[in-house]
Amino acid sequence: MRKSYDKVSNIHEMMDHLEELIKNSNQPKIENEYFYMNHEHKELYLSLRSYFSESKSNPSVDAACYITAIPEIYEHVNIFDYIFPLDWVQRDGKLSDEFKKLKPHMQYIALAAAEASNIRFNTRPALSLGMDYWNIEQLKVFWQYTIIRRKNAM
């Protein structure tokens, strides 16, 4: 069993790394350092960034592209029907059919990102759900989302 000191030390190292990613996020090709679920996720993300050109100057749009580019999400969404990359999450104030087709863990990721973009629902907060159910890979995706979304903070 690991000692608490080791765990705290690793958490500090992780946070230092995340902070470094944020500080360097305006450097060209920082996208190559992002965490992706797989190569397809990266390719879809870069494509969506091109499609939503505002993503280059608006971290909220950029981060939304990152989430929508998750292959499991992207395959259910006709992104070309939407103005904002997360508009597909809702339709007429309710969760969309595209959203309902996702597995719960992906729903929580999409919903947490939508909530961060001021899209609200009458559900338990998605971040709370995610913290209860995400595996480490899904947590990394959400951490990367927050880094992209907050890249202008540093």
C-alpha positions as CSV (number, residue, x, y, z in Angstrom):
1,M,0.0,0.0,0.0
2,R,1.3,3.4,-0.9
3,K,2.0,5.9,1.7
4,S,-0.1,9.1,1.9
5,Y,3.0,11.2,1.3
6,D,3.7,9.4,-2.0
7,K,0.1,10.0,-3.1
8,V,0.2,13.7,-2.2
9,S,3.6,14.0,-4.0
10,N,2.1,12.4,-7.2
11,I,-0.9,14.6,-7.1
12,H,1.3,17.7,-6.8
13,E,3.4,16.4,-9.8
14,M,0.2,15.9,-11.8
15,M,-1.1,19.3,-11.0
16,D,2.3,20.9,-11.9
17,H,2.1,19.0,-15.2
18,L,-1.4,20.2,-15.9
19,E,-0.4,23.8,-15.0
20,E,2.5,23.5,-17.4
21,L,0.2,22.3,-20.2
22,I,-2.1,25.3,-19.5
23,K,0.8,27.8,-19.6
24,N,2.1,26.3,-22.8
25,S,-1.3,25.9,-24.5
26,N,-0.9,28.9,-26.8
27,Q,2.3,27.5,-28.3
28,P,1.9,26.1,-31.8
29,K,1.1,22.4,-32.0
30,I,0.3,22.0,-28.3
31,E,-2.5,19.8,-29.5
32,N,0.1,17.1,-30.1
33,E,0.6,16.9,-26.4
34,Y,-3.1,16.6,-25.5
35,F,-4.6,13.4,-24.1
36,Y,-6.7,11.6,-26.7
37,M,-8.7,8.4,-26.3
38,N,-7.2,7.1,-29.5
39,H,-5.8,8.4,-32.8
40,E,-9.3,8.9,-34.3
41,H,-10.2,11.2,-31.4
42,K,-7.2,13.4,-32.3
43,E,-8.0,13.4,-36.0
44,L,-11.7,14.3,-35.4
45,Y,-10.7,17.0,-32.9
46,L,-8.3,18.7,-35.4
47,S,-11.0,18.4,-38.1
48,L,-13.7,19.9,-35.8
49,R,-11.3,22.8,-34.9
50,S,-11.0,23.5,-38.6
51,Y,-14.8,23.4,-39.1
52,F,-15.5,25.6,-36.0
53,S,-12.8,28.2,-36.8
54,E,-13.8,30.2,-33.7
55,S,-12.1,27.4,-31.8
56,K,-8.7,29.0,-32.5
57,S,-9.6,32.1,-30.5
58,N,-12.3,30.8,-28.2
59,P,-11.3,28.2,-25.7
60,S,-14.9,27.3,-24.9
61,V,-15.5,26.3,-28.5
62,D,-12.1,24.6,-28.7
63,A,-12.9,22.5,-25.6
64,A,-16.4,21.7,-27.0
65,C,-14.7,20.4,-30.2
66,Y,-12.5,18.2,-28.1
67,I,-15.5,16.5,-26.4
68,T,-17.6,16.2,-29.5
69,A,-14.6,14.6,-31.3
70,I,-14.7,11.6,-29.0
71,P,-15.4,8.9,-31.5
72,E,-18.1,7.3,-29.5
73,I,-19.9,10.7,-29.4
74,Y,-19.0,11.9,-32.9
75,E,-20.5,8.8,-34.5
76,H,-24.0,9.7,-33.1
77,V,-23.9,13.4,-34.0
78,N,-24.3,15.2,-37.3
79,I,-22.2,18.1,-36.2
80,F,-22.8,20.0,-39.4
81,D,-26.4,20.7,-38.1
82,Y,-25.1,22.8,-35.2
83,I,-23.7,26.2,-34.6
84,F,-21.9,25.4,-31.4
85,P,-20.1,22.0,-31.0
86,L,-22.2,21.0,-28.0
87,D,-25.6,22.2,-29.2
88,W,-26.4,18.5,-30.0
89,V,-26.7,17.7,-26.3
90,Q,-30.2,19.3,-26.1
91,R,-33.1,19.9,-28.4
92,D,-36.0,22.1,-27.3
93,G,-34.7,22.3,-23.8
94,K,-34.5,18.5,-23.3
95,L,-31.8,16.0,-23.8
96,S,-31.5,15.1,-27.5
97,D,-31.9,11.8,-29.1
98,E,-28.2,11.8,-30.0
99,F,-27.4,12.3,-26.4
100,K,-29.6,9.5,-25.3
101,K,-27.8,7.1,-27.6
102,L,-24.6,7.5,-25.7
103,K,-23.4,5.1,-23.0
104,P,-23.9,6.7,-19.5
105,H,-20.2,7.5,-19.0
106,M,-20.0,9.4,-22.3
107,Q,-23.3,11.1,-21.4
108,Y,-21.7,12.4,-18.2
109,I,-18.7,13.8,-20.0
110,A,-20.9,15.5,-22.6
111,L,-23.3,16.8,-20.0
112,A,-20.4,18.1,-17.8
113,A,-19.0,20.0,-20.8
114,A,-22.4,21.3,-21.7
115,E,-23.0,22.5,-18.1
116,A,-19.6,24.3,-18.3
117,S,-21.0,26.1,-21.4
118,N,-24.1,27.2,-19.5
119,I,-26.4,24.5,-21.0
120,R,-28.6,23.5,-18.0
121,F,-30.8,20.5,-17.3
122,N,-32.9,19.3,-14.4
123,T,-30.5,16.5,-13.5
124,R,-27.9,15.8,-10.9
125,P,-24.8,17.8,-11.9
126,A,-22.8,15.8,-14.4
127,L,-19.5,16.5,-12.7
128,S,-20.9,14.8,-9.6
129,L,-22.0,11.8,-11.7
130,G,-18.7,11.6,-13.5
131,M,-16.7,11.7,-10.3
132,D,-18.8,8.7,-9.1
133,Y,-18.5,6.7,-12.3
134,W,-15.7,7.7,-14.7
135,N,-12.7,5.4,-15.1
136,I,-9.2,6.9,-15.3
137,E,-9.3,7.3,-19.1
138,Q,-12.6,9.3,-18.9
139,L,-11.1,11.4,-16.1
140,K,-8.1,12.2,-18.2
141,V,-10.5,13.3,-21.0
142,F,-12.3,15.6,-18.7
143,W,-9.0,16.9,-17.3
144,Q,-7.9,17.6,-20.8
145,Y,-11.2,19.3,-21.5
146,T,-10.6,21.7,-18.5
147,I,-7.1,22.4,-19.7
148,I,-8.3,23.4,-23.1
149,R,-11.2,25.4,-21.7
150,R,-9.0,27.3,-19.3
151,K,-6.0,27.8,-21.5
152,N,-6.3,31.6,-21.4
153,A,-6.3,31.6,-17.6
154,M,-2.5,31.6,-17.4
